[in-house]
Amino acid sequence: MTANGFYEEIVIAGFGGQGIMLAGKLLAQTAMNSGKEVTYMPSYGAEVRGGTANCMVVIAEREISCPVVGNPDSLIVMNKASLHKFGPRLKKGGLLIMNSSLIDETPQLNDSIEIIAIPADELAVELGNKKSANMVILGAYIRKRGLLSIETAVQALPETIAERYHKTLPVNTAALERGAESASRKSHKQKISS
């Protein structure tokens, strides 16, 4: 938050096939539909499925001068490799939302960082589609940060997802809502032993 309103830099990271780019696009579309300034910048590894994938999203109430995020305010990670790569870059006082289905360790980060561990894969399987884990984790971020609404994200789904996948709208809607519910129940500050 700045004197000119909020300016939120987010990195979403995982491996190819986890829907990282779709989560970033939906976040960007939701911000746009909410009247915010937004940039979205995807980055793929050498191979797409199974390789590294991340995207940078900046959401602000004022003009955005650069789409590149060096030190994010918030980090959403779907796997351990992404946590190790981007965790150290997270700003003090930042927010980490991590997929505890694939990350079974306590991140060793600055003690001012808020950590929300969401078993996104398990929750997605409960909803009937493991591929919706990206929506679970995004729902958790949206609820926890409180800059945007889950309702606006749900409304942005049809314009973000290709029409041939519109049959997945109900499960993706349920996944966003389940992630939001989970984030409301979970939270702790990182503790580092000296």
Residue pairs with C-beta under 8 A, 6 or more apart in sequence:
1 7
4 61
4 62
5 60
5 61
5 62
6 59
6 60
6 61
6 147
7 58
7 59
7 60
7 61
7 62
7 64
8 58
8 59
8 60
8 73
8 74
8 145
8 147
9 56
9 57
9 58
9 69
9 71
9 72
9 73
9 74
10 27
10 56
10 57
10 58
10 59
10 69
10 72
10 73
10 74
10 75
10 76
10 141
11 54
11 55
11 56
11 69
11 72
11 74
11 75
11 76
11 86
11 89
12 20
12 23
12 24
12 27
12 54
12 55
12 57
12 76
12 77
12 138
13 20
13 52
13 53
13 54
13 55
13 75
13 76
13 77
13 78
13 79
13 82
13 85
13 86
14 20
14 53
14 54
14 77
14 78
14 79
14 82
14 99
14 134
15 50
15 51
15 52
15 53
15 78
15 79
15 81
15 82
16 44
16 45
16 47
16 48
16 49
16 50
16 51
16 52
16 53
17 48
17 49
17 50
18 53
18 78
18 79
18 133
18 134
19 131
19 133
19 134
19 135
20 53
20 54
20 55
20 78
20 134
21 42
21 53
21 55
22 134
22 160
22 161
23 55
23 76
23 134
23 135
23 137
23 138
24 40
24 42
24 55
24 56
24 57
25 40
25 160
26 135
26 138
26 153
26 156
26 157
26 160
27 40
27 57
27 59
27 138
27 141
27 142
27 148
27 153
28 38
28 39
28 40
28 57
28 59
29 156
29 159
29 160
30 142
30 148
30 152
30 153
30 156
31 37
31 38
31 57
31 59
31 147
31 148
32 38
33 152
33 155
33 156
34 148
34 149
34 152
36 59
36 60
36 61
36 147
36 148
37 58
37 59
37 60
37 61
37 62
37 63
37 64
38 57
38 58
38 59
38 60
38 64
39 56
39 57
39 58
39 64
39 67
40 55
40 56
40 57
40 67
41 55
41 56
41 57
41 67
41 68
41 69
42 53
42 54
42 55
43 53
43 54
43 55
43 56
44 51
44 52
44 53
45 51
45 52
45 53
52 81
52 82
52 85
54 82
54 86
56 67
56 68
56 69
56 72
57 69
58 64
58 66
58 67
58 69
59 147
59 148
70 89
71 89
71 90
71 91
72 86
72 89
72 90
72 91
72 94
73 91
73 94
73 95
74 90
74 94
74 95
74 96
74 97
74 141
74 145
75 86
75 87
75 89
75 90
75 94
75 95
75 96
75 97
76 97
76 98
76 137
76 138
76 141
77 83
77 86
77 87
77 96
77 97
77 98
77 99
77 103
78 99
78 102
78 120
78 133
78 134
78 137
79 99
79 102
79 103
80 102
80 103
80 104
80 105
83 96
83 98
83 103
83 107
87 96
87 107
87 109
88 109
90 96
90 109
90 110
90 113
92 110
92 112
92 113
93 112
93 113
94 112
94 113
94 114
95 113
95 114
95 116
95 141
95 144
95 145
96 107
96 109
96 113
96 114
96 115
96 116
96 190
97 116
97 118
97 137
97 140
97 141
97 144
97 183
98 107
98 115
98 116
98 117
98 118
99 118
99 119
99 120
99 121
99 133
99 137
100 117
100 118
100 119
100 120
101 119
101 120
101 121
101 122
101 133
102 121
103 117
106 190
107 113
107 115
107 190
108 192
109 115
109 190
109 192
110 190
110 192
111 189
111 190
111 191
111 192
112 189
112 190
113 189
113 190
114 144
114 187
114 188
114 189
114 190
115 187
115 188
115 189
115 190
116 140
116 144
116 183
116 186
116 187
117 186
118 136
118 137
118 140
118 179
118 182
118 183
118 186
120 133
120 134
120 136
120 137
120 140
120 179
121 130
121 133
123 133
123 136
123 175
123 178
123 179
123 182
124 130
124 131
124 132
124 133
124 135
124 136
124 175
126 178
127 136
127 171
127 174
127 175
127 178
128 171
129 168
129 171
129 175
131 168
132 168
132 171
132 172
132 174
132 175
133 175
135 172
135 175
135 176
135 179
136 175
136 176
136 178
136 179
136 182
137 179
138 153
138 176
138 179
139 150
139 153
139 175
139 176
139 177
139 178
139 179
139 180
139 182
139 183
140 179
140 180
140 182
140 183
141 179
141 183
142 148
142 149
142 150
142 153
142 176
142 179
142 180
143 150
143 179
143 180
143 181
143 183
143 184
144 183
144 187
150 176
150 177
150 180
153 176
154 173
154 176
154 177
157 169
157 172
157 173
157 176
158 166
158 169
161 168
161 169
161 172
